[in-house]
Amino acid sequence: MSKNTMKSTLFLGLAVLFCCSAKAAPALSSAQIEAYTSIGRVWGFLKYHHPTVRSGALNWDRTLMKAFEEYEDSPPPLMCQQVISKLLSAAGPVDECDVCFDHLDKEEKGISIVNWQWMKPTPFLTEAHVTSLRRIRDQRAVHDSTQHAYLQQWYTVSRRFVMDSAYEDLSLFTPQQRLLALYHYWNVIVYFFPYRTTANPNWAQVLHDFIPRFWEAKGERAFQYAMWELANQINDGHGGGGSPYLSAHGYGKYWLPFWARLSAERRVFITELRNDSLGQAVGLKVGDEILQVNGRGIRELLAEKGSYKAASNATTKDLYCLWAILQDTLPMATLKLTRGSATFDLVVPRYLAGDLKANRHPKWYWADTMRTVLVARAHNMRSIQDARAFLKKSKRAEAIVIDFRMGSMGDEARYLMIQRMLPKNEPINITAFPLYAIPGNWEKLVTQSVYGRQAKSWRNKPLVLLSGEYNISKDEWAIMCFQTSSQAYTIGRPTGGALSYMAQIQMPGQFNAAFTMGYMAYPDGSPIFGPGVKLDERVEPTAAQLSQGRDPALEHALQYLSSPIEQP
């Protein structure tokens, strides 16, 4: 036997011995769950409210771990009280503020999502603890200049929420370290997600429910999946998360070579071949209904993927779950399809997205034989040259349709089209930015307006906007801009419902989660988060329409344009 073989055999033997001798973390009692819930709340509150802690002067993660090590053998209520006392002692007292936040007029506070009902005496939180916590809460200076060590700059206005170290080796994590990751994510959402109270009003219950799941999530796979499922509890289309591990072992990197949509009956049909030659070579056609993937029904797969896909509304969640079905770690899939009256199985290869060499479509086309209605494919219009050419072509059109359903135009093209097509100083939305010194609060709402210089030729020209569940964030903002035109009429399905800038939460194992951190709504206060952009006409494609390869939204647009009396 060679030396290398002997070393490998010895290493394998030691590994097996370690695995067999390692004790699984015992299940938590209800009292332990309550204790760890209270600790998580207090730890996070101090992290974002106590000036010494949020300045980064302490390694707040290590402070918690040391307290756990010192008191973990105590009965749950006593252990909780001892750990909280240790955290308060480490953070230290706070100074009196000259002008405290609570003394401001309520209208100046803007938006607030804080709820202090948990800050009361319990068997796990003493009266002395509550007094200390309330003092820290109330002594918050309006113009607090303390640096936030845990809120790093990310892009221009966004923030990245970090932990005290990278924590990459998940195999060495103790149950308490896994709870630390849960505390980190959960408290960021508590204090910096403006839609928390509407997107998931039971967020307090999430902490309670996930404590035993993180406690028992031993090993990289279990821990990564626990984080993945946690990140989808916020019901935010910007939300969710991913990691290199999940890319390789979870959702995968291979895609089926087509786009599909769900009908109003939640049946799935191929609506476009991403690459005609690849799709046709294996026998796929637009209008094919997908009944099964690898022997499993569509409804079953949609339900399974739902735990790992965050979305702001049901329509978009279905789409994201469908994408998760089209995507996989395996480069082949067996599909059961229906075409007309025939049902058959088809083995279809999956591809890396970069290898699909997607079809090229014209940037615009005439929708009618009389060449009166010009349709712009927004996602294909990228440059100033594209916008100029379209604007020149549109002068000959009697009506315009801008199809946003596969995405918005590029920044340069959008800026020029807004200038030429839209009126000046029309309000688009109201927005608010977080008050970082006062977590859980956003500044007073301000109005954003579009700064167009509408040409005369556009003032009375009918404009139809097609939107759908693919549209989110910047797409929705672009649609709202064009909705400022008095001639605009919006047709389609609900959009993603997650507008404004994002934030990132760095988690162990290179897991990065995201969420919507800024607040936006329509000028009249109508929400965007959740329902998406306002629709003048909601069009749900039927199974019969999709099986025939029809485009019901465009059909409704042409019907609307043929009835000028009904136009605004």
FENLIN-V982177 format. One line per field, one symbol per residue. burial: 1 if it has 9 or more other C-alpha atoms within 8 Angstrom, else 0. A space follows every 50 residues. Layout:
burial: ???
This chain:
burial: 00000100000000000000000000000001111111111111111111 11111101011011101100100001111111111111001000000001 10000000111110000000100111001101110101111100000101 11110001111110010001001011111111111111111111011011 00100111011111111100011101111011111111111110111101 11111111111111001111101110011101011111111110001100 11001101111110111111110110111010111111100000011111 11000100000011011000111111111111110111011001001011 11111111110111011111111101111111011011111111001111 11110001101111111111111111111111111011111111111111 11111111111111111111111000111111101001111110111010 111001100110000010
